[in-house]
Amino acid sequence: MTTDSTDTVKNLGAPEARLAHPITGHDSKISGKTFQVLEFLLGKEHFAIDLFDVREVVEYMPITQLPNTASYMKGIIDLRGEITTIIDLKDRLHIPVEGNRKNEDGRFIVLDEKLTGVKTGILVDDVLAVSTFEEKDVDAASTAGAGDDEAILGIIKKKSRDKENEVNELVIWIDIRQTLSILEKKA
């Protein structure tokens, strides 16, 4: 990742070879049976989206609210002279808001404009990392209890160390394309 001179924006979308994703079928940069995701927090839950659906990560800035819009539409921001629509992903995914966490502590993940046709960002609590996983790290069967929500691709089992023990951290992998298409249908 590179940062601009203000250290507030991280550019992520380096153009490289894209192939059909092994699980989603969408275009993604993959190498063999690996894929890359951007990990982030929504409340206490750990989520991930395909890295190549992301243009950049931006520090929080004031949001101008628009009247008569759906609750998940937080409003718009002026991102270097371009109007960018901000979607509250917690509202869309029905994740409870923690009492002590403020939107001002969050970040915006600005999505690739090809996904929506307009500049769009999602509000998240924090951006954690860019990670590479293998297909074997994803459990798609465990999302069966998610009901009709096709936005959940699977659960990534991320191995990490807790002192001297190896533990599996669970990361909910969502298809941001599907999430946004559902929002368009509701609008």
Secondary structure, DSSP 8 states (H G I E B T S, - for coil): -EE-TTS-EEE-------EE-TTT-SEE-EETTEEEEEEEEETTEEEEEEGGGEEEEEE----B--TT--TTEEEEEEETTEEEEEEEHHHHTT----TT--GGG-EEEEE-HHHHSS-EEEEESEEEEEEEEEGGGEESGGGGGGTT-TTEEEEEEEEEEETTEEEEEEEEEE-HHHHHHHHHHH-
